[in-house]
């Protein structure tokens, strides 16, 4: 089974200072294969988080597919 690539997707941050907030996954964090660069919608900061442990892809059924 192929792993999901969350790059460019709307995500829900589940850990850290921005827990409970939506954000955008910008892609792999530089210099690592374990962390992803995520920008919280409420901030212009980029945080490095672990996919599935600290953030997940946010799916909104019934909304446009471009948002998912």
PyMOL Python script that loads the backbone (N, CA, C, O; Angstrom):
from pymol import cmd

cmd.read_pdbstr("""\
ATOM      1  N   UNK A   1       0.840  -1.183   0.000  1.00  0.00           N
ATOM      2  CA  UNK A   1       0.000   0.000   0.000  1.00  0.00           C
ATOM      3  C   UNK A   1       0.886   1.248   0.000  1.00  0.00           C
ATOM      4  O   UNK A   1       1.837   1.356   0.775  1.00  0.00           O
ATOM      5  N   UNK A   2       0.554   2.178  -0.880  1.00  0.00           N
ATOM      6  CA  UNK A   2       1.329   3.403  -1.002  1.00  0.00           C
ATOM      7  C   UNK A   2       0.954   4.387   0.095  1.00  0.00           C
ATOM      8  O   UNK A   2      -0.223   4.562   0.409  1.00  0.00           O
ATOM      9  N   UNK A   3       1.966   5.031   0.678  1.00  0.00           N
ATOM     10  CA  UNK A   3       1.706   6.030   1.711  1.00  0.00           C
ATOM     11  C   UNK A   3       1.197   7.318   1.088  1.00  0.00           C
ATOM     12  O   UNK A   3       1.606   7.696  -0.009  1.00  0.00           O
ATOM     13  N   UNK A   4       0.307   7.981   1.795  1.00  0.00           N
ATOM     14  CA  UNK A   4      -0.259   9.251   1.355  1.00  0.00           C
ATOM     15  C   UNK A   4       0.789  10.354   1.448  1.00  0.00           C
ATOM     16  O   UNK A   4       1.519  10.438   2.435  1.00  0.00           O
ATOM     17  N   UNK A   5       0.863  11.182   0.441  1.00  0.00           N
ATOM     18  CA  UNK A   5       1.728  12.354   0.459  1.00  0.00           C
ATOM     19  C   UNK A   5       0.841  13.559   0.767  1.00  0.00           C
ATOM     20  O   UNK A   5       0.028  13.943  -0.074  1.00  0.00           O
ATOM     21  N   UNK A   6       0.975  14.166   1.952  1.00  0.00           N
ATOM     22  CA  UNK A   6       0.091  15.268   2.339  1.00  0.00           C
ATOM     23  C   UNK A   6       0.475  16.627   1.763  1.00  0.00           C
ATOM     24  O   UNK A   6      -0.180  17.623   2.072  1.00  0.00           O
ATOM     25  N   UNK A   7       1.509  16.697   0.941  1.00  0.00           N
ATOM     26  CA  UNK A   7       1.952  17.976   0.376  1.00  0.00           C
ATOM     27  C   UNK A   7       0.818  18.692  -0.348  1.00  0.00           C
ATOM     28  O   UNK A   7       0.134  18.106  -1.187  1.00  0.00           O
ATOM     29  N   UNK A   8       0.629  19.956  -0.015  1.00  0.00           N
ATOM     30  CA  UNK A   8      -0.383  20.773  -0.660  1.00  0.00           C
ATOM     31  C   UNK A   8      -1.787  20.580  -0.129  1.00  0.00           C
ATOM     32  O   UNK A   8      -2.722  21.224  -0.606  1.00  0.00           O
ATOM     33  N   UNK A   9      -1.950  19.706   0.848  1.00  0.00           N
ATOM     34  CA  UNK A   9      -3.288  19.416   1.377  1.00  0.00           C
ATOM     35  C   UNK A   9      -3.579  20.228   2.638  1.00  0.00           C
ATOM     36  O   UNK A   9      -2.677  20.619   3.378  1.00  0.00           O
ATOM     37  N   UNK A  10      -4.878  20.466   2.854  1.00  0.00           N
ATOM     38  CA  UNK A  10      -5.324  21.082   4.095  1.00  0.00           C
ATOM     39  C   UNK A  10      -5.203  20.036   5.189  1.00  0.00           C
ATOM     40  O   UNK A  10      -5.638  18.897   5.021  1.00  0.00           O
ATOM     41  N   UNK A  11      -4.607  20.428   6.319  1.00  0.00           N
ATOM     42  CA  UNK A  11      -4.355  19.477   7.402  1.00  0.00           C
ATOM     43  C   UNK A  11      -4.904  20.005   8.721  1.00  0.00           C
ATOM     44  O   UNK A  11      -5.182  21.195   8.869  1.00  0.00           O
ATOM     45  N   UNK A  12      -5.051  19.097   9.667  1.00  0.00           N
ATOM     46  CA  UNK A  12      -5.422  19.455  11.036  1.00  0.00           C
ATOM     47  C   UNK A  12      -4.225  19.162  11.920  1.00  0.00           C
ATOM     48  O   UNK A  12      -3.742  18.031  11.966  1.00  0.00           O
ATOM     49  N   UNK A  13      -3.749  20.166  12.613  1.00  0.00           N
ATOM     50  CA  UNK A  13      -2.607  20.016  13.512  1.00  0.00           C
ATOM     51  C   UNK A  13      -3.131  19.479  14.841  1.00  0.00           C
ATOM     52  O   UNK A  13      -4.066  20.039  15.412  1.00  0.00           O
ATOM     53  N   UNK A  14      -2.534  18.403  15.330  1.00  0.00           N
ATOM     54  CA  UNK A  14      -3.027  17.734  16.537  1.00  0.00           C
ATOM     55  C   UNK A  14      -2.074  17.824  17.722  1.00  0.00           C
ATOM     56  O   UNK A  14      -2.375  17.308  18.798  1.00  0.00           O
ATOM     57  N   UNK A  15      -0.929  18.474  17.534  1.00  0.00           N
ATOM     58  CA  UNK A  15       0.056  18.534  18.610  1.00  0.00           C
ATOM     59  C   UNK A  15       0.821  19.856  18.534  1.00  0.00           C
ATOM     60  O   UNK A  15       0.970  20.431  17.456  1.00  0.00           O
ATOM     61  N   UNK A  16       1.295  20.322  19.660  1.00  0.00           N
ATOM     62  CA  UNK A  16       2.110  21.534  19.689  1.00  0.00           C
ATOM     63  C   UNK A  16       1.300  22.798  19.886  1.00  0.00           C
ATOM     64  O   UNK A  16       0.128  22.752  20.260  1.00  0.00           O
ATOM     65  N   UNK A  17       1.943  23.934  19.628  1.00  0.00           N
ATOM     66  CA  UNK A  17       1.332  25.248  19.856  1.00  0.00           C
ATOM     67  C   UNK A  17       0.084  25.499  19.016  1.00  0.00           C
ATOM     68  O   UNK A  17      -0.780  26.281  19.410  1.00  0.00           O
ATOM     69  N   UNK A  18      -0.016  24.845  17.869  1.00  0.00           N
ATOM     70  CA  UNK A  18      -1.141  25.093  16.958  1.00  0.00           C
ATOM     71  C   UNK A  18      -2.139  23.938  16.944  1.00  0.00           C
ATOM     72  O   UNK A  18      -2.927  23.822  16.005  1.00  0.00           O
ATOM     73  N   UNK A  19      -2.119  23.086  17.961  1.00  0.00           N
ATOM     74  CA  UNK A  19      -3.044  21.949  18.045  1.00  0.00           C
ATOM     75  C   UNK A  19      -4.484  22.419  17.915  1.00  0.00           C
ATOM     76  O   UNK A  19      -4.888  23.398  18.543  1.00  0.00           O
ATOM     77  N   UNK A  20      -5.258  21.710  17.091  1.00  0.00           N
ATOM     78  CA  UNK A  20      -6.662  22.039  16.876  1.00  0.00           C
ATOM     79  C   UNK A  20      -6.893  23.005  15.734  1.00  0.00           C
ATOM     80  O   UNK A  20      -8.038  23.328  15.421  1.00  0.00           O
ATOM     81  N   UNK A  21      -5.826  23.472  15.107  1.00  0.00           N
ATOM     82  CA  UNK A  21      -5.953  24.439  14.022  1.00  0.00           C
ATOM     83  C   UNK A  21      -5.719  23.780  12.673  1.00  0.00           C
ATOM     84  O   UNK A  21      -5.004  22.785  12.559  1.00  0.00           O
ATOM     85  N   UNK A  22      -6.340  24.362  11.657  1.00  0.00           N
ATOM     86  CA  UNK A  22      -6.092  23.925  10.296  1.00  0.00           C
ATOM     87  C   UNK A  22      -4.832  24.590   9.767  1.00  0.00           C
ATOM     88  O   UNK A  22      -4.415  25.647  10.240  1.00  0.00           O
ATOM     89  N   UNK A  23      -4.247  23.950   8.786  1.00  0.00           N
ATOM     90  CA  UNK A  23      -3.062  24.502   8.152  1.00  0.00           C
ATOM     91  C   UNK A  23      -2.875  23.910   6.772  1.00  0.00           C
ATOM     92  O   UNK A  23      -3.757  23.230   6.248  1.00  0.00           O
ATOM     93  N   UNK A  24      -1.721  24.172   6.189  1.00  0.00           N
ATOM     94  CA  UNK A  24      -1.370  23.677   4.871  1.00  0.00           C
ATOM     95  C   UNK A  24      -0.035  22.960   4.961  1.00  0.00           C
ATOM     96  O   UNK A  24       0.930  23.496   5.505  1.00  0.00           O
ATOM     97  N   UNK A  25       0.020  21.743   4.425  1.00  0.00           N
ATOM     98  CA  UNK A  25       1.279  21.008   4.386  1.00  0.00           C
ATOM     99  C   UNK A  25       2.067  21.489   3.172  1.00  0.00           C
ATOM    100  O   UNK A  25       1.587  21.423   2.041  1.00  0.00           O
ATOM    101  N   UNK A  26       3.275  21.970   3.418  1.00  0.00           N
ATOM    102  CA  UNK A  26       4.104  22.543   2.364  1.00  0.00           C
ATOM    103  C   UNK A  26       5.045  21.532   1.729  1.00  0.00           C
ATOM    104  O   UNK A  26       5.670  21.827   0.711  1.00  0.00           O
ATOM    105  N   UNK A  27       5.155  20.345   2.316  1.00  0.00           N
ATOM    106  CA  UNK A  27       6.066  19.323   1.801  1.00  0.00           C
ATOM    107  C   UNK A  27       7.041  18.876   2.872  1.00  0.00           C
ATOM    108  O   UNK A  27       6.942  19.291   4.027  1.00  0.00           O
ATOM    109  N   UNK A  28       7.969  18.041   2.489  1.00  0.00           N
ATOM    110  CA  UNK A  28       8.975  17.526   3.434  1.00  0.00           C
ATOM    111  C   UNK A  28       9.815  18.672   3.997  1.00  0.00           C
ATOM    112  O   UNK A  28      10.180  19.605   3.281  1.00  0.00           O
ATOM    113  N   UNK A  29      10.109  18.581   5.275  1.00  0.00           N
ATOM    114  CA  UNK A  29      11.005  19.553   5.899  1.00  0.00           C
ATOM    115  C   UNK A  29      12.413  19.313   5.367  1.00  0.00           C
ATOM    116  O   UNK A  29      12.818  18.170   5.153  1.00  0.00           O
ATOM    117  N   UNK A  30      13.132  20.363   5.162  1.00  0.00           N
ATOM    118  CA  UNK A  30      14.473  20.264   4.597  1.00  0.00           C
ATOM    119  C   UNK A  30      15.404  19.444   5.488  1.00  0.00           C
ATOM    120  O   UNK A  30      15.478  19.664   6.697  1.00  0.00           O
ATOM    121  N   UNK A  31      16.103  18.511   4.883  1.00  0.00           N
ATOM    122  CA  UNK A  31      17.109  17.738   5.596  1.00  0.00           C
ATOM    123  C   UNK A  31      16.590  16.556   6.388  1.00  0.00           C
ATOM    124  O   UNK A  31      17.339  15.974   7.173  1.00  0.00           O
ATOM    125  N   UNK A  32      15.316  16.177   6.209  1.00  0.00           N
ATOM    126  CA  UNK A  32      14.764  15.048   6.957  1.00  0.00           C
ATOM    127  C   UNK A  32      13.727  14.306   6.133  1.00  0.00           C
ATOM    128  O   UNK A  32      13.065  14.892   5.277  1.00  0.00           O
ATOM    129  N   UNK A  33      13.591  13.030   6.392  1.00  0.00           N
ATOM    130  CA  UNK A  33      12.537  12.242   5.758  1.00  0.00           C
ATOM    131  C   UNK A  33      11.393  11.980   6.710  1.00  0.00           C
ATOM    132  O   UNK A  33      10.385  11.399   6.309  1.00  0.00           O
ATOM    133  N   UNK A  34      11.519  12.394   7.970  1.00  0.00           N
ATOM    134  CA  UNK A  34      10.511  12.114   8.986  1.00  0.00           C
ATOM    135  C   UNK A  34       9.559  13.267   9.237  1.00  0.00           C
ATOM    136  O   UNK A  34       8.428  13.047   9.672  1.00  0.00           O
ATOM    137  N   UNK A  35       9.989  14.482   8.974  1.00  0.00           N
ATOM    138  CA  UNK A  35       9.191  15.663   9.302  1.00  0.00           C
ATOM    139  C   UNK A  35       8.668  16.358   8.047  1.00  0.00           C
ATOM    140  O   UNK A  35       9.267  16.308   6.972  1.00  0.00           O
ATOM    141  N   UNK A  36       7.525  17.007   8.238  1.00  0.00           N
ATOM    142  CA  UNK A  36       6.885  17.762   7.171  1.00  0.00           C
ATOM    143  C   UNK A  36       6.752  19.215   7.601  1.00  0.00           C
ATOM    144  O   UNK A  36       6.518  19.500   8.776  1.00  0.00           O
ATOM    145  N   UNK A  37       6.901  20.137   6.650  1.00  0.00           N
ATOM    146  CA  UNK A  37       6.727  21.565   6.911  1.00  0.00           C
ATOM    147  C   UNK A  37       5.243  21.893   6.812  1.00  0.00           C
ATOM    148  O   UNK A  37       4.608  21.628   5.791  1.00  0.00           O
ATOM    149  N   UNK A  38       4.693  22.473   7.883  1.00  0.00           N
ATOM    150  CA  UNK A  38       3.270  22.803   7.946  1.00  0.00           C
ATOM    151  C   UNK A  38       3.122  24.258   8.378  1.00  0.00           C
ATOM    152  O   UNK A  38       3.787  24.714   9.308  1.00  0.00           O
ATOM    153  N   UNK A  39       2.245  24.972   7.692  1.00  0.00           N
ATOM    154  CA  UNK A  39       1.946  26.357   8.040  1.00  0.00           C
ATOM    155  C   UNK A  39       0.527  26.423   8.590  1.00  0.00           C
ATOM    156  O   UNK A  39      -0.432  26.100   7.889  1.00  0.00           O
ATOM    157  N   UNK A  40       0.397  26.839   9.837  1.00  0.00           N
ATOM    158  CA  UNK A  40      -0.934  26.991  10.444  1.00  0.00           C
ATOM    159  C   UNK A  40      -1.628  28.191   9.811  1.00  0.00           C
ATOM    160  O   UNK A  40      -0.987  29.208   9.547  1.00  0.00           O
ATOM    161  N   UNK A  41      -2.929  28.082   9.568  1.00  0.00           N
ATOM    162  CA  UNK A  41      -3.677  29.171   8.947  1.00  0.00           C
ATOM    163  C   UNK A  41      -3.654  30.450   9.780  1.00  0.00           C
ATOM    164  O   UNK A  41      -3.778  31.547   9.234  1.00  0.00           O
ATOM    165  N   UNK A  42      -3.496  30.319  11.094  1.00  0.00           N
ATOM    166  CA  UNK A  42      -3.540  31.485  11.980  1.00  0.00           C
ATOM    167  C   UNK A  42      -2.174  32.146  12.159  1.00  0.00           C
ATOM    168  O   UNK A  42      -2.048  33.099  12.928  1.00  0.00           O
ATOM    169  N   UNK A  43      -1.162  31.657  11.468  1.00  0.00           N
ATOM    170  CA  UNK A  43       0.196  32.151  11.677  1.00  0.00           C
ATOM    171  C   UNK A  43       0.961  32.150  10.363  1.00  0.00           C
ATOM    172  O   UNK A  43       0.604  31.441   9.422  1.00  0.00           O
ATOM    173  N   UNK A  44       2.009  32.945  10.311  1.00  0.00           N
ATOM    174  CA  UNK A  44       2.887  32.898   9.146  1.00  0.00           C
ATOM    175  C   UNK A  44       4.134  32.059   9.432  1.00  0.00           C
ATOM    176  O   UNK A  44       5.068  32.029   8.632  1.00  0.00           O
ATOM    177  N   UNK A  45       4.138  31.380  10.579  1.00  0.00           N
ATOM    178  CA  UNK A  45       5.250  30.505  10.946  1.00  0.00           C
ATOM    179  C   UNK A  45       5.098  29.139  10.308  1.00  0.00           C
ATOM    180  O   UNK A  45       3.986  28.664  10.078  1.00  0.00           O
ATOM    181  N   UNK A  46       6.228  28.517  10.027  1.00  0.00           N
ATOM    182  CA  UNK A  46       6.241  27.150   9.512  1.00  0.00           C
ATOM    183  C   UNK A  46       6.804  26.262  10.605  1.00  0.00           C
ATOM    184  O   UNK A  46       7.871  26.534  11.155  1.00  0.00           O
ATOM    185  N   UNK A  47       6.073  25.192  10.915  1.00  0.00           N
ATOM    186  CA  UNK A  47       6.520  24.242  11.939  1.00  0.00           C
ATOM    187  C   UNK A  47       6.764  22.888  11.285  1.00  0.00           C
ATOM    188  O   UNK A  47       6.096  22.526  10.316  1.00  0.00           O
ATOM    189  N   UNK A  48       7.714  22.155  11.816  1.00  0.00           N
ATOM    190  CA  UNK A  48       8.025  20.827  11.314  1.00  0.00           C
ATOM    191  C   UNK A  48       7.350  19.791  12.206  1.00  0.00           C
ATOM    192  O   UNK A  48       7.593  19.730  13.412  1.00  0.00           O
ATOM    193  N   UNK A  49       6.492  18.974  11.582  1.00  0.00           N
ATOM    194  CA  UNK A  49       5.684  18.017  12.331  1.00  0.00           C
ATOM    195  C   UNK A  49       5.762  16.629  11.705  1.00  0.00           C
ATOM    196  O   UNK A  49       6.089  16.482  10.527  1.00  0.00           O
ATOM    197  N   UNK A  50       5.457  15.616  12.512  1.00  0.00           N
ATOM    198  CA  UNK A  50       5.403  14.235  12.036  1.00  0.00           C
ATOM    199  C   UNK A  50       3.979  13.927  11.550  1.00  0.00           C
ATOM    200  O   UNK A  50       2.998  14.125  12.267  1.00  0.00           O
ATOM    201  N   UNK A  51       3.905  13.434  10.306  1.00  0.00           N
ATOM    202  CA  UNK A  51       2.621  13.067   9.719  1.00  0.00           C
ATOM    203  C   UNK A  51       2.042  11.870  10.464  1.00  0.00           C
ATOM    204  O   UNK A  51       2.772  10.932  10.787  1.00  0.00           O
ATOM    205  N   UNK A  52       0.774  11.890  10.733  1.00  0.00           N
ATOM    206  CA  UNK A  52      -0.007  10.896  11.475  1.00  0.00           C
ATOM    207  C   UNK A  52       0.167  11.005  12.984  1.00  0.00           C
ATOM    208  O   UNK A  52      -0.735  10.611  13.723  1.00  0.00           O
ATOM    209  N   UNK A  53       1.284  11.519  13.466  1.00  0.00           N
ATOM    210  CA  UNK A  53       1.478  11.689  14.912  1.00  0.00           C
ATOM    211  C   UNK A  53       1.113  13.097  15.375  1.00  0.00           C
ATOM    212  O   UNK A  53       0.517  13.269  16.439  1.00  0.00           O
ATOM    213  N   UNK A  54       1.471  14.109  14.573  1.00  0.00           N
ATOM    214  CA  UNK A  54       1.284  15.493  14.986  1.00  0.00           C
ATOM    215  C   UNK A  54       0.353  16.286  14.059  1.00  0.00           C
ATOM    216  O   UNK A  54      -0.050  17.401  14.389  1.00  0.00           O
ATOM    217  N   UNK A  55       0.020  15.717  12.916  1.00  0.00           N
ATOM    218  CA  UNK A  55      -0.980  16.319  12.029  1.00  0.00           C
ATOM    219  C   UNK A  55      -1.529  15.246  11.100  1.00  0.00           C
ATOM    220  O   UNK A  55      -0.901  14.211  10.881  1.00  0.00           O
ATOM    221  N   UNK A  56      -2.714  15.515  10.558  1.00  0.00           N
ATOM    222  CA  UNK A  56      -3.335  14.599   9.620  1.00  0.00           C
ATOM    223  C   UNK A  56      -4.058  15.380   8.543  1.00  0.00           C
ATOM    224  O   UNK A  56      -4.345  16.566   8.708  1.00  0.00           O
ATOM    225  N   UNK A  57      -4.351  14.716   7.447  1.00  0.00           N
ATOM    226  CA  UNK A  57      -5.064  15.338   6.340  1.00  0.00           C
ATOM    227  C   UNK A  57      -6.510  15.579   6.755  1.00  0.00           C
ATOM    228  O   UNK A  57      -7.157  14.695   7.318  1.00  0.00           O
ATOM    229  N   UNK A  58      -7.007  16.759   6.480  1.00  0.00           N
ATOM    230  CA  UNK A  58      -8.375  17.134   6.825  1.00  0.00           C
ATOM    231  C   UNK A  58      -9.268  16.932   5.607  1.00  0.00           C
ATOM    232  O   UNK A  58      -9.077  17.567   4.570  1.00  0.00           O
ATOM    233  N   UNK A  59     -10.237  16.045   5.746  1.00  0.00           N
ATOM    234  CA  UNK A  59     -11.186  15.800   4.664  1.00  0.00           C
ATOM    235  C   UNK A  59     -12.522  16.412   5.040  1.00  0.00           C
ATOM    236  O   UNK A  59     -13.007  16.220   6.154  1.00  0.00           O
ATOM    237  N   UNK A  60     -13.110  17.141   4.121  1.00  0.00           N
ATOM    238  CA  UNK A  60     -14.401  17.792   4.338  1.00  0.00           C
ATOM    239  C   UNK A  60     -15.390  17.284   3.304  1.00  0.00           C
ATOM    240  O   UNK A  60     -15.495  17.862   2.222  1.00  0.00           O
ATOM    241  N   UNK A  61     -16.111  16.225   3.608  1.00  0.00           N
ATOM    242  CA  UNK A  61     -17.071  15.686   2.637  1.00  0.00           C
ATOM    243  C   UNK A  61     -18.099  16.744   2.236  1.00  0.00           C
ATOM    244  O   UNK A  61     -18.585  17.511   3.067  1.00  0.00           O
ATOM    245  N   UNK A  62     -18.410  16.761   0.963  1.00  0.00           N
ATOM    246  CA  UNK A  62     -19.415  17.685   0.468  1.00  0.00           C
ATOM    247  C   UNK A  62     -18.852  19.007  -0.008  1.00  0.00           C
ATOM    248  O   UNK A  62     -19.565  19.798  -0.624  1.00  0.00           O
ATOM    249  N   UNK A  63     -17.575  19.260   0.272  1.00  0.00           N
ATOM    250  CA  UNK A  63     -16.959  20.476  -0.218  1.00  0.00           C
ATOM    251  C   UNK A  63     -16.218  20.181  -1.513  1.00  0.00           C
ATOM    252  O   UNK A  63     -16.118  19.025  -1.924  1.00  0.00           O
ATOM    253  N   UNK A  64     -15.717  21.186  -2.135  1.00  0.00           N
ATOM    254  CA  UNK A  64     -15.026  21.002  -3.412  1.00  0.00           C
ATOM    255  C   UNK A  64     -13.805  20.107  -3.224  1.00  0.00           C
ATOM    256  O   UNK A  64     -13.167  20.129  -2.172  1.00  0.00           O
ATOM    257  N   UNK A  65     -13.488  19.330  -4.234  1.00  0.00           N
ATOM    258  CA  UNK A  65     -12.326  18.445  -4.159  1.00  0.00           C
ATOM    259  C   UNK A  65     -11.028  19.225  -4.106  1.00  0.00           C
ATOM    260  O   UNK A  65     -10.015  18.688  -3.659  1.00  0.00           O
ATOM    261  N   UNK A  66     -11.024  20.469  -4.544  1.00  0.00           N
ATOM    262  CA  UNK A  66      -9.805  21.281  -4.498  1.00  0.00           C
ATOM    263  C   UNK A  66      -9.384  21.551  -3.055  1.00  0.00           C
ATOM    264  O   UNK A  66      -8.197  21.738  -2.786  1.00  0.00           O
ATOM    265  N   UNK A  67     -10.320  21.574  -2.140  1.00  0.00           N
ATOM    266  CA  UNK A  67      -9.980  21.838  -0.743  1.00  0.00           C
ATOM    267  C   UNK A  67      -9.352  20.613  -0.091  1.00  0.00           C
ATOM    268  O   UNK A  67      -8.558  20.767   0.837  1.00  0.00           O
ATOM    269  N   UNK A  68      -9.671  19.426  -0.531  1.00  0.00           N
ATOM    270  CA  UNK A  68      -9.157  18.202   0.077  1.00  0.00           C
ATOM    271  C   UNK A  68      -7.821  17.805  -0.485  1.00  0.00           C
ATOM    272  O   UNK A  68      -7.254  16.793  -0.073  1.00  0.00           O
TER     273      UNK A  68
END
""", "prot")
cmd.dss("prot")
cmd.show_as("cartoon", "prot")
cmd.util.cbc("prot")
cmd.orient("prot")
